[in-house]
């Protein structure tokens, strides 16, 4: 049996149609909890907290948003009560999101957290320090209703955009957060804006670093728990393409929104302009059982599976359940692994 970390980005879509909280977040995560429980497996949910922050800001004038906020808050409590882990995920473009004609309208000028101001004001979410601080305070306020000892321990930047890390280091340190889980070896941006390039990311399942996730350091202040990626040769990629588009097509999904186009290209893994090997994320979302089996068989012990609640389908849940039921895999949360490695002195 192989042990893997399981994390889920808990969020809506960011394209022209964000989808609904019920279908993009609540239903898929409930199904995950259902299949994990009989096997004693746990997950880490990376909560897109600025979405929740924006709901709280607007709910007084828009009652429908209060209902969304209550749904999320109830599920967060349910996750914690069942022993799952909840950590910080920040997509700063939510700060500019508008609710118009019963839909979220987005601006992507601040898609990366580095586009926020550098001023050292922990009360202002328009600054890097304030955004991380206010996000932590809000998460701890909500989560401590269920777990009085809850603390935010892990940060995940939106859309892989964690570099230049040195611009975030002070704010994370100020909030007592020394673990990041944003990067993935071999992944890189495909557009001219909000660039990232992790082709030279260290190939460890976890490591320490100081000012950049690209440079490991034995005595580094911070820890990186990267998302696992698997190098896949062209002929296997071609098989995956055929299976996904002609054999296991039209699987459907829980999510009812539309993806942001440039992030889809970054994460797809195909990139047919090259016949060289490519890296695929270790994920079970939106794919066939052949690909999932190939990826997890070639993954490393205690490496990290990444899901997005919005991209999950009943098919995703089924292949994960089958892997648990046949004894191939067991899942644990990042928090448990962090405890085992004594990353924090107070854990």
Secondary structure, 3 states (H helix, E strand, C coil): CEEEEEEEEECCCCCCCCCCHHHHHHHHHHHHHHHHHCCCCCCEEEEEHHHHHHHHHHCCCCHHHHHHHHHHHHHHHHHHHCCCEEEEEECHHHHHCEEECCEEECCCCCCCHHHCECCCCCCCCCEHHHHHHHHHHHHHHHHCCCCCCCCCCEEEEHHHCCCCCHHHHHHHHHCCCCEECCCECCCECCCCCCCCECCCCCCCCCEEECCCCCCECCCCCEEECCECEEEECHHHHHHHHHHHHHHCCCCCCCCCCCCCHHHHHHHCCCCCCCCCCEEEECCCCCCCHHHHHHHHHCCCCCCEEEEEHHHCCHHHHHHHHHHHHCCCEEEECHHHHHHHCCCCCCC
